[in-house]
Amino acid sequence: MIQVRNVPDGLHKELVLRARARGQTLTDYIQEILEREVARPDRREVFRRILSSEPVELEVTAAELIREGRMER
């Protein structure tokens, strides 16, 4: 069980409106928000994954791709 106190009125009203627009109870809507947030890796995990990845060798540089794109216009 989670209880959140001192939620500003404006925030509470907006959450209620969004829940109603989706045909959900406020509890179900907030639970969905929390589940979605927890399903995403946090910043540390993202950086860990990036740092553990092998470098990618590109055939052209970003500058060359931009130059080619400009020339095509």
C-alpha positions, 0 to 999 in steps of 0.5 A: 500500500502506498499513500501520498500526502500533500498532493497539490489540488491542481495536480490531483484534479489533473490526475483525476481528469486524465484517469476519467478520460481513459475510463480508469479509476484514479488508483488504476491510472496512478498504478499504470504511471508507476508501472511504466516508470519502473519498467524503464531503466534508470539513468545509471543502467542506461549509462552502464549499458552504453559503456559496456557496448562495443564501439560501432565503426561507421563508414562515413562520419556524421559531418559527411552525412549532413553534407550529403543531406544538404547537397540533396536539397 
